[in-house]
Amino acid sequence: MASSMSSGGGGGGGGGEPMSPASRLFHSPKFNCYVMAVMGCKTSVNHQVIKEGLRETILKHPRFTSKLVKKGRKTRWISTTIDLDSHIIVPEINSSEIEFPDRFVEDYISNCTKSPLDITKPLWELHLLNIKTADAESVGVFRMHHSMGDGASLMSLLIASTRKSSDPNALPAMPAATTVKKDEKHKRGFLMVLFEPLMALWWGLVLMWHTFVDLMMFVLTVLFLKDTLTPLKGAPGVELHTKRYVHRIVSMDDIKLLKNQMNATVNDVLLGITQAGISRYLNRPEFGANAKKESSSVLKKIRLRSAILVNLRPIGGIQDVADMMDDKSKVRWGNWIGYIMLPFSIATQQDPLEHIRQAKATIDRKKHSLEAVSTYACAKLVLSLFGVKVAAFIIRRVLLNTTVAFSNMPGPVEEVSFYGHPVAYIAPSVYGHPQALTIHFQSYANKMIISLSVDPSVIPDPYLLCDDFEESLKLMRDVVQKKPVEDAV
């Protein structure tokens, strides 16, 4: 057996680096947050191969070989020597005795949320489960403390540790960013160019107004503005409850079809599906929905919002993330996150595509605001002036007074392998924040994974919510597919 000892890196993220303000926030008693990433593999997992792969990739990142040590009044990341056997857990599983393997995996992951990570060693662990489920032959479960980095960075680092299945030496290809064509300006009319300075001034004034309104809504939410009490809303103390994780895999081609037909973005479509799915869920008879007209009017009165964490640190691409695992890397790491308050439009629609139109309008409005940058700056100021307890209280109030944690992240555009293990799906999430429902969308090859984290005391059957998301997508797809036929007639 190969040695399980690995020396910690002493690069930029490790030896003696102080904790960032946001990292300190994630260690506060009522805001102790973790990132959970579930990876299904198409083959049985070989834990010795995984160990060797970790040594060559993730363990080269200083944060994964550093522990928190308090020095005086400050806590710092100190490089240490780690024992991989204490970070990689491989439980003995007798698959023949397990009647429902998917439920077994869900129960296993849920039990992981009941105990904190050991603060005396680097704050991460990997569980390898050799059990066949509906979507994979084996399952890997990463658990990392949120203080190690924001969710986008940690997931990017995990993806950067994979390689293309078609080329074991190549990094995954990620979706291309949308760019503005250079000759677009030449296509504008003479009057457009003439009035461009005036339009820029107006654009700036509207930007400032939107930012002001968004910040006022943020402040009001901290003070008293609460979401409507629905079957999805958690009560105070929900952050301490055990969470349950479920996922559903849908077609990425269906989402791209809607995106192209609606002249929208993937984000617009995902928010539209979420609004439609939640509307269907809240309109179920078991939640008191009556006649169609009456239930529709009730749904429209619901205030339901998500406080979205936005990654503010620019990362050029997957190669830049891979470079973070180099001791000499100059790429900056940490929790650089702001908040956006995103209102959901809850209603029953005769035209399912109306959910996407409303989502696009909401997102376009939020794009024209500096809300995320402003909330990050305000949080940093509060931390420096009043300390972690006050900052944690404010963020906790915002999350407790809203309903849903919502996020999405683009993944590889083709299938990848994790140290020689072909990946079937990736389903990330978080827990430790005061909300009963977390919705995360993760794209992977030709799939979109809908990952839900729920408080089972609030949402006892999360599969119903998954069904409503999937059915909403099918209804939207069917409408789009019928349109060319109807137009032709």
Steps between C-alpha positions, in 0.01 A plus 500: 500500500625845408575740781196699611700798620522818298677819596302820482579763244646823618373713215286807493192348665676308780785597735368758738235661280236681710135405458302728274203689651253274318684186616468621860132557436454137391633382838250695709279273719174562313655521154730197493480413130628205297521419130385150403575359154373159391669339198359187339743276311433249222737241651578368847736733681861407579595697811875444454485655152298788643764560769780519246295736285428731793872525576568618146219756483286628787763444771730737312256778587621645834150537646450122490818442702448777754318504831365789705718609790421787735797732553422769751171663398522381139439161339727405211535225242815307595659241269506152652573136422186299437407136527288421195343202674331740741354702212389217269225285647416168328217328690443127458173455314322171431289598199308171500345590836387848390151504352495868393856612413401855402332555837802346671731756335261784589490382863880473507547854371235628740681341794820682396328831573441404864862542609754780435841451344802469730641850540846361589565391139427635151125550466406254230422133455406260219265204547520224237193276477524189283128453449298498180219754480254596227746749347846362585706193585667675795478833679757745640393759757721804560436701816692827539460786741380818331784697661740324258354698211176596331295224342585602143874484571481164677289346223730646234798350680328161511421516128858610428612173661317301232609427143312443176389140461596526132849635588637407847761778478263785413314729739120512465353738244263751660213694335627799303423842644274726295693788344396813316610515139754770419313619191173547690567872541528546123150356456342775709318781333633858482253625762592219738868600484412869534294450814731238649643731775148596608394135506809411703409769755144369521633144534719609792215682675271196468782278629538716811124505556469122468792453738343737754162322482665158535702611802188645664320167448801327656484730805122456534546123487753521783258711705155347446406405141429126498395257230151351516475192721466209256567123515856581385584755771727401788466625858777638726746224585464330160876533445558247780271234353621195310468546123399254230649503150323386183567569135330462165674484160332669202606563142733791430377489138149591618638800689705613197190463282306734729795738519526532122127519430440760772810708416600461864795374703540171682460695826166640377374150419614353831330776700187454288497125571551570870211749514274261311598200716449685828165635376386145417621375839320770697188444292472134607170402669688373807606860567147632498464602134132517403336620182737595219404870490515533880834323533651713222408823679643366826829402336544848351488652849789286621830678567774242436861603453846355481815654643755399236873490573696648210867423441679834446849365436569479126640169377612492139436132438548144617876528435521787750323286757736211430790740553375554857638155577848625419702626799625790287153604383412867535127437457317638802279277712238543770140605556426803282122492499215747493125451533216559257134495609315325218117511509320195358179543302262240642186444290320247284544587131291387204813535286790319677749715308378806690709378794815539285394845375449619857829344609685675217347836599603446863857400416543783247393745770743350753786514249455877491591544868812499717316315777752214533804731513325734743389226740853355498646842582242557774563157654874566499446838667271352767753224569784748548298742716278271708646150466381156394202474737325808362576406137376144557182634660427719197564226242301251706204741512508541122503125439243424769261762360528355148398151389742340255874472443535490120810460284630342183841423358617399152689173481701315233338489156612141448544197725801500733680251724599542863841333527400238244141464623247617233261749659123445463381816675604779740252628760631776732318673785556677833367477853527686829308811389154589640283386209300181455551475122812531287472463121814459293522438125820337370556440130709204391547388138145457358340495847370752748498380859238651731643463851276565800595528865196506729403497863280185513297644786388778262508314167441132585479382137753689284437258212168678441690824448738323260197367311358852471829636365524220245135530394535879460796451265305242295200733464723785382682273254172365360367852438818601314503181292137551395547864398664440157216261407232748604677786320522293185125434512 
